[in-house]
Amino acid sequence: VFLNESVHLFPQIDPTADASFLGWIIASYSIGQMLASPLFGLWSNYRPRREPLVISTAISVAANCLYAYVHVPHSHNKYYMLTARALVGFGAGNVAVVRSYIAGATSLTERTSAMANTSACQAVGFILGPEHRVDDMGRQCKSVNFEGEGTEGEGILFFLETTPLTMDMYSWTRKEAVFYNGIILSVVGIESVIVFMVVKMLAKKTGERAILHGGLLIVLVGFFILLPWGKKLPNIQWQEIKNNSIPRTTPTEMLMPFWSLQAMQPPSNHTAEPVGCPVTQSWCLNTPVIYLAQYISSDILIGLGYPVCNVMSYTLYSKILGPKPQGVYMGWLTASGSGARILGPVFVSQIYTHLGPRWAFSLICGVVVVSLLLLEIVYKRLIAFSVRYGRMQEENC
């Protein structure tokens, strides 16, 4: 539930590409994974699993090579990037094969630990990968499309709802939002690795169902904390004002950095980039700010609850399916997650833009509540296939 996508100087790669096309590029990864997961899963059911794994890995390598040099062609660069992103997502469909292999190669007692270890390794890759990117000369760079050293005005766009939220609420520039959110996401990533390690030990004492229930409750609390409250409004970005000055912080605000909107602002009265909540978003005029402490607390809680829900869902799902080949079923489960990553950000961003954070996060809380209710309804049925089969045998006798 926290996905960090970055594109370096995208307008310079292809000036004809607009924000709408950029949205398709971001969605293409999940679309590719959604299409590939059931196919690779079906393949692994009838052929050795190494075949789809080798092919998918080759597709991923080729797609990343294309993505690395997408700035080289003189025209149609945006279509090359779209193709590369879609193929990277298609190659990522092999996660269904990996999970089905784990399900078939482990016993019920080993399943949770193996799934947690796999998820932890994946999380470590997401943390370390962006920090170890180099160009053709072995120099450290911040993007796969890196041109020269010390480029001024380097634009890295994080396509996360957290970026516009923090820019609107705290009057951060895009560069500041990218930097601070990057730090927060790195910390949350480390937190998720720790959670994966703890949850496999906790599951032995409490069971997967109880942990899944607890994870959803933590996520619900995390989004509930994000609901705006109080009377203080965000700084407004007036369109007709060219000089968007930032109010000077008072001594009292300096003593409360976590609760002050201006605590992390540079002491300057002039910004080249407009900051604040745009007046075109009518909710900015009557919606209270989300304090920085709320935002950080929410990140910590969601970073705690989401990994728990993620690993417990796959673990319970594999145990319920039983000893049958699980490639196709794991593929459909992965595809459903990819579909949610396509529709979710679009839905939430539209609600946020037109109605504001109160409506957006209230609806997310509603979705989590529905998930909790569904979990309560089927709670007694979420047991391993072998346990259910044993009970059926006892009833027949």
C-alpha positions in Angstrom: 0.0 0.0 0.0 2.9 2.5 -0.1 4.3 2.2 -4.0 7.3 4.6 -4.9 7.6 5.3 -8.6 10.1 7.8 -9.9 10.9 9.1 -13.4 13.9 11.4 -14.0 13.3 14.5 -16.1 10.3 12.9 -17.8 9.3 16.0 -19.8 12.9 16.2 -21.2 12.8 12.6 -22.3 9.7 13.3 -24.5 8.3 16.8 -24.4 5.1 15.6 -26.2 4.1 13.4 -23.2 1.6 14.9 -20.8 0.4 14.0 -17.3 -2.3 11.8 -18.7 0.2 9.7 -20.7 2.4 9.6 -17.6 -0.5 8.0 -15.7 -0.7 5.3 -18.3 3.0 4.6 -17.9 2.6 4.2 -14.1 -0.4 1.9 -14.6 1.2 -0.2 -17.3 3.4 -2.0 -14.7 0.3 -3.3 -12.8 -1.5 -4.0 -16.0 1.4 -6.2 -17.2 1.6 -8.0 -13.9 -2.1 -8.5 -13.8 -2.1 -10.2 -17.2 1.1 -12.2 -16.7 0.4 -13.7 -13.2 -2.4 -16.1 -14.2 -0.5 -17.1 -17.4 2.7 -17.9 -15.5 0.8 -19.6 -12.8 -1.0 -21.9 -15.4 2.4 -22.5 -17.1 3.9 -23.6 -13.8 1.1 -26.1 -13.1 1.9 -28.2 -16.2 5.6 -27.6 -16.8 8.7 -27.3 -14.6 8.6 -24.0 -12.6 12.1 -23.1 -13.8 10.7 -22.4 -17.3 8.3 -19.5 -16.5 10.9 -18.2 -14.0 13.7 -18.1 -16.5 11.5 -16.6 -19.2 10.0 -14.0 -16.9 13.5 -13.0 -15.6 14.7 -12.6 -19.1 11.8 -10.4 -19.9 12.5 -8.3 -16.9 16.2 -7.9 -17.8 15.4 -6.9 -21.4 12.7 -4.5 -20.2 15.0 -2.8 -17.7 17.7 -2.4 -20.4 15.1 -0.8 -22.6 14.0 1.5 -19.8 17.6 2.5 -19.0 18.2 3.7 -22.6 14.7 5.0 -23.3 16.1 8.6 -23.7 18.4 7.6 -26.6 15.9 7.5 -29.5 15.2 10.8 -31.1 11.4 10.3 -31.2 8.5 8.3 -29.7 10.4 8.0 -26.4 7.2 7.9 -24.4 6.0 4.8 -26.2 9.4 3.1 -25.5 9.0 3.9 -21.9 5.4 2.6 -21.9 6.5 -0.6 -23.5 9.4 -1.0 -21.0 7.2 -0.4 -18.0 4.6 -2.8 -19.2 7.2 -5.5 -19.8 8.8 -5.0 -16.4 5.4 -5.6 -14.9 4.8 -8.6 -17.1 8.1 -10.1 -15.9 7.0 -9.4 -12.3 4.1 -11.8 -12.8 6.5 -14.6 -11.8 5.8 -13.8 -8.1 2.8 -16.1 -8.5 5.1 -18.9 -9.5 7.4 -18.2 -6.6 4.6 -18.3 -4.1 3.1 -21.4 -5.5 6.5 -23.1 -5.3 6.8 -22.1 -1.7 3.3 -23.5 -1.0 4.2 -26.8 -2.5 7.7 -27.1 -1.0 6.8 -26.4 2.6 4.7 -28.0 5.3 2.0 -26.2 7.1 4.3 -25.3 10.0 7.0 -24.0 7.7 4.6 -22.0 5.4 4.3 -18.8 7.3 8.0 -18.5 8.0 8.9 -19.1 4.4 6.3 -16.6 3.1 7.5 -14.0 5.6 11.2 -14.5 4.6 10.4 -14.1 0.9 8.4 -10.9 1.6 11.3 -9.6 3.7 13.8 -10.2 1.0 11.6 -8.4 -1.5 11.3 -5.5 0.9 15.1 -5.3 1.3 15.4 -5.2 -2.5 13.0 -2.2 -2.6 15.0 -0.4 0.0 18.5 -1.1 -1.3 17.8 -1.0 -5.1 17.2 2.7 -5.5 20.3 3.5 -3.4 22.7 1.5 -5.6 22.0 2.8 -9.1 25.0 3.7 -11.3 25.5 4.8 -14.9 27.6 3.2 -17.6 30.8 4.6 -16.0 29.9 3.2 -12.6 29.0 6.6 -11.1 26.2 6.9 -8.6 23.1 8.4 -10.0 19.5 9.0 -8.9 17.7 7.6 -11.9 18.1 5.1 -14.7 17.8 8.0 -17.1 20.8 10.0 -15.8 22.5 12.6 -17.9 25.6 14.2 -16.6 26.8 15.0 -13.1 25.3 17.6 -10.9 22.3 18.4 -13.1 20.6 21.5 -11.7 16.8 21.4 -11.2 16.7 17.6 -11.3 13.0 16.6 -11.3 12.0 13.3 -9.6 8.3 12.7 -9.5 6.9 10.4 -6.8 3.5 9.2 -8.0 2.2 8.7 -4.5 -0.8 10.3 -2.9 1.6 11.3 -0.1 3.5 13.8 -2.4 0.5 16.1 -3.3 -0.8 15.7 0.3 2.4 16.9 1.9 2.8 19.7 -0.7 -0.8 20.9 0.0 -0.7 20.6 3.8 2.9 21.7 4.6 3.6 24.1 1.8 6.5 21.9 0.7 8.0 22.3 -2.7 8.1 19.2 -5.0 11.8 18.7 -4.2 11.2 18.9 -0.5 8.2 16.6 -0.7 10.3 14.0 -2.6 13.1 14.3 -0.2 11.2 14.1 3.1 8.8 11.4 1.8 11.7 9.4 0.6 13.2 9.4 4.1 9.8 8.4 5.6 9.3 5.6 3.0 12.8 4.3 3.7 12.1 4.1 7.4 8.8 2.4 6.7 10.6 -0.1 4.5 13.0 -1.0 7.3 10.0 -1.3 9.6 8.3 -3.7 7.2 11.3 -6.0 7.2 11.3 -6.1 11.0 7.5 -6.8 10.9 8.1 -9.8 8.6 10.6 -11.2 10.9 8.4 -10.8 14.0 5.2 -12.0 12.4 6.5 -15.4 11.6 7.3 -16.0 15.3 4.0 -14.5 16.5 2.0 -16.7 14.1 3.1 -19.8 15.9 1.4 -18.6 19.1 -1.7 -16.8 17.9 -2.4 -18.1 14.4 -2.7 -16.4 11.0 -6.3 -15.4 11.3 -5.9 -13.4 14.5 -2.8 -11.7 13.1 -4.6 -10.8 9.8 -7.5 -9.3 11.9 -5.0 -7.3 14.0 -3.2 -6.0 10.9 -6.5 -4.7 9.4 -7.3 -3.0 12.6 -3.9 -1.3 12.7 -4.4 -0.1 9.1 -7.8 1.2 10.0 -6.4 3.2 12.9 -3.6 4.5 10.6 -6.0 5.9 8.0 -8.4 7.2 10.7 -5.6 9.2 12.2 -5.2 11.0 8.8 -8.7 12.5 9.1 -8.3 16.3 9.4 -9.4 17.9 12.7 -8.9 21.3 14.4 -9.5 24.8 13.1 -6.1 25.6 11.5 -6.3 25.8 7.7 -3.5 25.1 5.3 -1.6 27.9 3.5 -3.5 28.8 0.3 -1.7 29.0 -3.0 -3.4 32.0 -4.7 -3.1 31.9 -8.5 -2.9 35.6 -8.9 -0.1 36.0 -6.4 3.3 35.5 -8.1 5.4 35.7 -4.9 4.3 32.8 -2.7 6.0 33.8 0.5 6.1 31.5 3.5 5.1 33.0 6.9 7.9 33.3 9.4 7.7 30.8 12.2 7.2 32.0 15.7 9.4 30.9 18.7 6.5 28.7 19.9 6.2 26.9 16.6 10.0 26.3 16.6 9.6 24.5 19.9 7.0 22.2 18.4 8.5 20.9 15.1 6.2 17.9 14.8 3.0 19.9 15.1 4.1 23.0 13.1 3.5 23.2 9.4 6.4 25.6 9.0 9.0 23.7 11.0 10.6 22.1 8.0 10.4 25.1 5.7 13.5 26.9 4.6 13.8 30.5 6.0 13.1 32.2 2.7 10.5 34.7 1.6 10.8 33.8 -2.1 10.1 30.5 -3.9 10.5 29.8 -7.6 7.8 27.2 -7.3 4.3 28.0 -6.0 3.6 26.3 -2.6 0.6 25.7 -0.5 -2.9 24.3 -1.1 -4.1 25.4 -4.6 -7.2 27.6 -4.4 -8.5 25.7 -7.4 -9.2 22.9 -4.9 -12.2 24.4 -3.1 -11.8 22.1 -0.1 -8.6 24.0 0.8 -10.6 26.9 2.1 -12.5 24.9 4.7 -10.6 21.7 5.5 -8.3 21.7 8.5 -4.6 20.8 8.0 -3.3 17.3 8.7 -0.6 17.9 11.3 2.8 16.5 10.7 2.5 14.3 13.8 -0.7 12.8 12.3 1.0 12.1 9.0 4.1 10.5 10.6 2.0 8.4 13.1 -0.2 7.2 10.2 2.8 6.2 8.2 4.2 4.2 11.1 0.9 2.4 11.7 0.2 1.6 8.1 3.8 0.5 7.6 3.1 -1.9 10.5 -0.3 -3.2 9.5 0.1 -3.6 5.8 3.0 -6.1 5.8 1.1 -8.2 8.3 -2.0 -8.3 6.1 0.1 -9.0 3.0 2.0 -12.0 4.2 -1.0 -13.4 6.2 -3.2 -13.2 3.1 -0.9 -15.3 0.9 -0.1 -17.7 3.7 -3.8 -18.4 4.6 -4.7 -18.6 1.0 -2.1 -21.2 0.3 -3.1 -23.3 3.3 -6.8 -23.1 2.4 -6.1 -24.4 -1.2 -4.4 -27.5 0.1 -2.0 -29.8 -1.8 -3.4 -29.1 -5.3 -1.2 -27.1 -7.8 -1.6 -23.5 -6.8 -0.1 -21.7 -9.8 -3.3 -20.4 -11.3 -4.9 -19.6 -8.0 -1.8 -17.7 -6.9 -1.8 -15.9 -10.2 -5.4 -14.8 -9.8 -4.7 -13.5 -6.3 -1.7 -11.6 -7.5 -3.7 -10.2 -10.5 -6.4 -9.0 -8.1 -3.8 -7.1 -6.2 -2.5 -5.6 -9.4 -6.0 -4.5 -10.4 -6.4 -2.8 -7.0 -3.1 -0.9 -7.6 -4.5 0.3 -10.9 -7.9 1.4 -9.7 -7.1 2.4 -6.2 -4.7 5.4 -6.8 -6.9 6.7 -9.6 -10.0 6.5 -7.4 -8.4 8.0 -4.3 -6.6 10.8 -6.3 -9.8 11.9 -7.9 -11.7 12.0 -4.6 -8.7 13.8 -3.0 -8.5 16.4 -5.7 -12.3 17.2 -5.9 -13.5 16.5 -2.3 -10.3 16.7 -0.2 -8.5 14.4 2.3 -11.5 14.0 4.7 -13.6 12.3 2.0 -10.7 10.3 0.6 -9.5 8.9 3.9 -13.0 8.3 5.1 -13.8 6.2 2.1 -10.5 4.2 2.6 -11.5 3.6 6.2 -14.9 2.4 4.9 -13.1 -0.1 2.6 -11.0 -1.4 5.5 -14.2 -1.7 7.7 -15.9 -3.7 4.9 -12.8 -6.0 4.8 -13.0 -6.5 8.5 -16.7 -7.4 8.3 -16.0 -9.9 5.5 -13.2 -11.4 7.5 -15.6 -11.8 10.5 -18.1 -13.6 8.2 -15.7 -16.1 6.9 -13.4 -16.3 9.9 -14.3 -19.8 10.9 -13.8 -21.1 7.3 -10.2 -19.7 7.1 -8.5 -22.9 8.1 -6.0 -25.2 6.4 -7.4 -27.7 3.9 -6.0 -30.7 5.8 -7.7 -29.5 9.0 -11.1 -29.1 7.2 -10.7 -32.4 5.4 -9.9 -34.2 8.7 -13.1 -32.7 10.3 -15.2 -33.8 7.3 -13.8 -37.4 7.7 -14.7 -37.3 11.4 -18.2 -36.1 10.7 -18.7 -38.9 8.0 -17.5 -41.5 10.5 
